[in-house]
Amino acid sequence: MSVKNTILDVMKKEGTPLNAGRITEISGLDRKEVDKALKALKDEELIVSPKRCFWEPKK
């Protein structure tokens, strides 16, 4: 499973907006990988930010 898919799964399971640090804790992924994947997901418009530094899947 790719890093992006893992992050999306974590976000969907939690059901609340998450920051990169919390995603790192839950998924066990490296922080740099998470930051890179979040940027890619944002560019692909698959995630949105309801408040600064927190992300959730786009509905």
Order of alpha helices (4+ residues) and beta strands (2+ residues): alpha-alpha-alpha-beta-beta
